[in-house]
């Protein structure tokens, strides 16, 4: 039985990686390609693989590594310059998307918690897809680029926190749930501040660790596994611990180092971890997400409604603040760019499905919105960039 599962995993990764390479020629993002492979191989189409072929521990570790890497990729250098505008973008886009989605789903008869999770999922902008999209497009000025990446980072923070709340089973009823969420938020803020303070106070000692490759790997391992364990033990969610560990290591790049050896080491670590994730961890997780999808529930009126709400909410919510600060052309580009989705909203939807907070129909609709936007938005952005030159 064990050998059969390993064989199935190996086959699915081979197919996923090959499909990603071929679809990449058509500018299909890797994550979207993996989910498509999962849908095709899963019970809905070819019936070659089921969710039971993927051990829970493997999926959990894949998710933790994914969030750790997401935290690593946040670059705080120059963050204060773009902080205000990026925060306004996030508040505007997330608020508008969440409110209209929440109201429509509530009107359609879905529960408050299910509607809230779907609304916040669809209000997310995928940092990893944004970075790839900007690299492929080229010719984007630095202020626009860093504001966009910073705003997507704030979106990710909200999604990761909600994932930890869902995973921790904090969505109870009435005032109990509210108290638990407030405790969670306060605990997260306190631990995050304490971690950054320790890193600041022990800066010299950490420096000696970072410039030595073996010590840096040891430090990263301790932070990743230690934070994941501690946050899980405290009921704050292992996922949040993994993400915060990545943020903490990323923040080490802020240390002044005339030789640049410090920053080079951190970048090398991020690159190597990214290679490991790309090699097999990301394919495993997103093929699994695709397997969970029921293709018969993808093309439904609910999917069309959520796709429309998600696009309008993020487009208008991002366009308005950008228009007043940078003009109409940049505002249109920002509204399009903030609509790109990727890894965290499928992950959040998957967690919510597995704990029974959202239905299979809602899960499928979220996956479909994520797939469509991750496929279309990069192409649309690239074409509009040439026409709306600024």
C-alpha positions in Angstrom: 0.0 0.0 0.0 2.8 2.4 0.9 4.7 1.7 -2.3 1.5 2.3 -4.3 1.0 5.7 -2.7 4.7 6.7 -3.4 4.3 5.5 -7.0 1.2 7.7 -7.4 2.9 10.7 -5.9 5.9 10.3 -8.2 3.7 10.0 -11.3 1.6 13.0 -10.3 4.7 15.2 -9.8 6.2 14.1 -13.1 2.9 15.0 -15.0 2.6 18.2 -13.0 6.1 19.4 -13.7 5.9 18.5 -17.4 2.5 20.2 -17.8 3.8 23.3 -16.0 6.7 23.5 -18.5 4.5 23.1 -21.5 1.7 25.4 -20.3 4.4 27.9 -19.3 5.0 28.5 -23.1 1.5 29.9 -23.1 2.2 32.1 -20.1 0.1 29.9 -17.8 1.5 30.4 -14.2 2.9 27.1 -12.6 0.4 27.1 -9.7 -2.6 27.3 -12.2 -1.0 24.5 -14.2 -0.7 22.2 -11.1 -4.3 22.8 -10.2 -5.4 22.0 -13.7 -3.4 18.7 -13.6 -5.0 17.8 -10.3 -8.5 18.4 -11.7 -7.7 16.2 -14.7 -6.1 13.4 -12.7 -8.7 13.5 -9.9 -12.1 11.9 -9.4 -13.8 14.4 -11.6 -12.2 13.5 -14.9 -9.6 10.6 -15.3 -10.1 9.2 -11.7 -6.4 8.2 -11.5 -5.7 9.9 -8.1 -7.9 10.6 -5.1 -7.2 12.7 -2.0 -6.6 9.5 0.0 -3.4 9.0 -2.1 -1.9 12.1 -0.5 -1.0 11.7 3.2 -2.3 14.5 5.4 1.2 15.0 7.0 2.6 15.6 3.5 0.0 18.2 2.6 0.4 20.0 5.9 4.2 20.2 5.6 3.8 21.4 2.0 1.5 24.2 3.2 3.9 25.2 6.0 6.8 25.4 3.6 4.7 27.4 1.2 3.9 30.0 3.8 7.5 30.1 5.1 8.6 30.9 1.6 5.9 33.5 1.2 7.3 35.3 4.3 10.8 35.0 3.1 10.0 36.9 -0.2 8.7 40.0 1.6 11.4 42.6 1.2 11.2 45.3 3.9 13.8 47.6 2.3 12.3 50.9 1.5 9.0 49.7 3.0 8.3 52.9 4.9 8.3 54.9 1.6 5.5 52.8 0.1 3.8 51.9 3.4 1.0 54.5 3.4 -0.1 54.1 -0.2 0.1 50.3 -0.1 -2.0 50.2 3.1 -4.6 52.4 1.6 -4.7 50.2 -1.5 -5.2 47.1 0.7 -7.9 48.6 2.9 -9.8 50.0 -0.1 -9.6 46.8 -2.3 -10.1 44.3 0.5 -13.0 46.3 2.0 -14.9 46.8 -1.2 -14.5 43.2 -2.4 -15.3 41.7 1.0 -18.4 43.9 1.6 -20.1 43.3 -1.8 -19.2 39.6 -1.7 -20.4 39.2 1.9 -23.7 40.9 1.2 -24.4 38.9 -2.0 -23.5 35.5 -0.4 -25.6 36.4 2.7 -28.5 37.3 0.4 -28.1 33.9 -1.3 -28.5 32.2 2.1 -24.9 31.3 3.0 -23.8 31.5 6.6 -21.9 34.5 7.9 -18.6 32.6 8.5 -18.7 30.9 5.1 -19.4 34.2 3.4 -16.7 36.0 5.3 -14.0 33.4 4.4 -14.9 33.4 0.8 -15.1 37.2 0.7 -11.6 37.6 2.2 -10.2 34.8 0.0 -11.3 36.5 -3.1 -10.0 39.9 -1.9 -6.4 38.5 -1.8 -3.7 39.5 -4.3 -1.0 36.9 -4.9 2.4 38.3 -4.2 4.3 35.4 -5.9 2.2 35.8 -9.1 2.6 39.6 -9.0 6.4 39.4 -8.9 6.5 37.0 -11.8 4.0 39.2 -13.8 6.1 42.3 -13.2 9.3 40.5 -14.3 7.7 39.2 -17.5 6.1 42.6 -18.4 9.1 44.8 -17.7 9.2 48.6 -18.1 7.4 49.2 -14.8 8.6 52.1 -12.7 10.0 51.3 -9.3 7.3 53.2 -7.2 4.4 51.4 -9.0 6.2 48.1 -8.6 7.0 48.4 -4.9 3.6 49.8 -4.0 1.9 46.9 -5.8 4.1 44.3 -4.1 3.7 45.9 -0.7 -0.1 46.0 -1.0 -0.2 42.4 -2.0 1.9 41.7 1.1 -0.7 43.3 3.3 -3.3 41.1 1.6 -1.3 38.0 2.3 -1.0 38.9 6.0 -4.8 39.1 6.2 -5.2 35.7 4.4 -2.6 34.0 6.6 -4.2 35.2 9.8 -7.6 34.0 8.6 -6.0 30.6 7.7 -4.6 30.3 11.2 -8.0 31.2 12.7 -9.8 28.6 10.6 -7.1 25.9 11.2 -7.2 26.6 14.9 -11.0 26.2 15.0 -11.6 29.6 16.4 -14.8 30.2 14.4 -17.3 29.4 17.1 -20.5 31.4 17.6 -21.4 34.9 18.7 -19.2 36.7 21.2 -17.0 33.6 21.8 -15.6 33.7 18.3 -15.0 37.4 18.5 -13.1 37.1 21.8 -11.0 34.3 20.4 -10.2 36.3 17.2 -9.2 39.4 19.3 -7.0 37.2 21.5 -5.4 35.7 18.5 -4.7 39.1 16.9 -3.2 40.5 20.1 -1.0 37.4 20.6 0.2 37.5 17.0 1.1 41.2 17.3 2.9 40.7 20.6 4.9 37.7 19.4 5.8 39.4 16.1 7.0 42.5 18.0 9.0 40.5 20.5 10.7 38.5 17.7 11.7 41.6 15.8 13.0 43.2 19.1 15.1 40.1 19.9 16.5 40.2 16.3 17.4 43.9 16.8 19.0 43.5 20.2 21.0 40.4 19.1 21.9 41.9 15.8 25.7 41.4 16.1 25.3 37.8 17.2 22.9 37.0 14.4 25.3 38.6 11.9 28.0 36.0 12.8 25.4 33.3 12.1 24.1 34.6 8.8 27.5 35.1 7.1 28.3 31.4 7.8 26.2 29.3 5.5 25.9 26.3 7.8 24.9 28.5 10.7 22.3 30.3 8.6 20.7 27.0 7.5 20.6 26.0 11.2 19.0 29.3 12.2 16.4 29.2 9.4 15.5 25.6 10.4 15.2 26.4 14.1 13.0 29.4 13.3 10.8 27.6 10.8 10.2 24.4 12.8 10.3 26.1 16.2 7.8 28.9 15.3 5.5 26.4 13.6 5.5 24.2 16.7 5.2 27.0 19.2 2.3 28.8 17.4 0.5 25.5 17.1 1.0 24.7 20.8 -0.4 28.1 21.7 -3.4 27.6 19.5 -2.4 30.4 17.1 -1.9 28.1 14.1 1.3 26.4 12.8 0.7 28.2 9.5 1.1 31.6 11.1 4.3 30.5 12.8 5.8 29.4 9.5 4.9 32.7 7.9 6.2 34.7 10.7 9.5 32.8 10.7 9.9 33.7 7.0 9.2 37.3 7.7 11.7 37.4 10.5 14.5 36.0 8.3 13.5 38.3 5.5 13.8 41.3 7.9 17.5 40.5 8.5 18.2 42.1 5.1 17.6 45.5 6.8 20.9 45.1 8.7 23.5 47.6 7.5 26.3 45.7 5.8 28.8 47.6 3.6 30.2 44.3 2.2 26.7 43.1 1.2 27.7 39.6 2.3 24.8 39.6 4.7 22.2 40.3 2.1 23.8 37.9 -0.4 23.5 35.1 2.1 19.8 35.8 2.8 19.1 35.9 -0.9 21.0 32.7 -1.5 18.9 31.0 1.2 15.7 32.2 -0.4 16.8 31.0 -3.8 17.7 27.6 -2.6 14.5 27.1 -0.6 12.5 28.4 -3.6 14.2 25.7 -5.7 13.2 23.0 -3.3 9.6 24.2 -3.2 9.5 24.4 -7.0 11.1 20.9 -7.3 8.3 19.0 -5.5 6.6 20.8 -2.6 4.5 23.3 -4.6 3.4 20.7 -7.2 2.3 18.3 -4.5 0.2 20.9 -2.7 -1.6 22.4 -5.7 -2.2 19.1 -7.4 -3.9 18.1 -4.2 -6.0 21.2 -4.3 -7.0 20.4 -7.9 -7.9 16.8 -6.9 -10.3 18.2 -4.3 -12.2 20.1 -7.1 -15.4 18.8 -8.5 -15.4 19.8 -12.1 -19.2 19.5 -12.3 -19.5 22.4 -9.8 -17.0 24.7 -11.5 -19.1 26.4 -14.2 -22.0 27.4 -12.2 -23.9 30.7 -11.8 -22.3 31.1 -8.3 -18.8 31.0 -9.9 -19.8 33.7 -12.4 -21.2 35.8 -9.6 -18.1 35.5 -7.4 -15.8 36.1 -10.4 -17.7 39.3 -11.2 -17.7 40.5 -7.6 -14.0 39.7 -7.1 -12.9 41.5 -10.2 -15.1 44.6 -9.7 -14.2 44.9 -6.0 -10.5 44.7 -6.4 -10.5 46.8 -9.6 -12.6 49.7 -8.3 -11.1 49.5 -4.8 -7.5 49.8 -6.2 -8.3 52.2 -9.0 -9.8 55.0 -6.8 -6.9 55.6 -4.4 -4.3 55.2 -7.3 -6.2 57.7 -9.5 -5.9 60.5 -6.9 -2.2 59.8 -6.3 -0.9 58.8 -9.8 -3.5 59.5 -12.5 -5.9 57.5 -14.6 -3.5 55.3 -16.5 -1.6 54.0 -13.5 -5.0 53.6 -11.7 -6.3 51.3 -14.5 -3.1 49.2 -14.4 -3.1 49.0 -10.7 -6.8 47.9 -10.7 -5.9 45.1 -13.1 -2.7 44.0 -11.4 -4.4 43.8 -7.9 -6.8 41.2 -9.4 -4.2 38.5 -9.9 -4.6 35.6 -7.5 -2.5 32.5 -6.8 -1.6 30.4 -3.8 -3.1 31.6 -0.6 -6.8 31.8 -1.5 -6.9 28.2 -2.7 -5.1 27.2 0.5 -7.5 29.1 2.7 -10.5 27.7 0.8 -9.1 24.2 1.2 -8.6 24.6 5.0 -12.2 26.0 5.3 -13.6 23.1 3.3 -11.7 20.4 5.4 -12.9 21.9 8.7 -16.5 22.1 7.3 -16.9 25.9 7.3 -17.6 26.2 3.6 -19.4 23.9 1.2 -17.9 22.0 -1.7 -19.8 24.4 -4.1 -18.2 27.5 -2.5 -14.8 25.8 -2.5 -15.0 25.0 -6.2 -16.1 28.5 -7.0 -13.2 30.0 -5.2 -10.8 27.7 -7.0 -12.3 28.6 -10.4 -12.0 32.4 -9.7 -8.4 31.9 -8.6 -7.7 29.8 -11.8 -9.3 32.3 -14.2 -7.7 35.4 -12.7 -4.2 33.8 -12.5 -4.5 32.8 -16.2 -6.0 36.0 -17.6 -4.8 38.9 -15.5 -1.0 38.6 -16.3 -1.8 38.5 -20.1 -4.3 41.4 -19.8 -1.8 43.4 -17.7 1.0 42.9 -20.2 -1.1 44.0 -23.1 -2.5 47.1 -21.4 0.9 48.0 -20.2 2.0 48.7 -23.8 -1.2 50.6 -24.6 -1.4 52.6 -21.4 2.3 53.7 -21.3 2.9 56.3 -18.7 
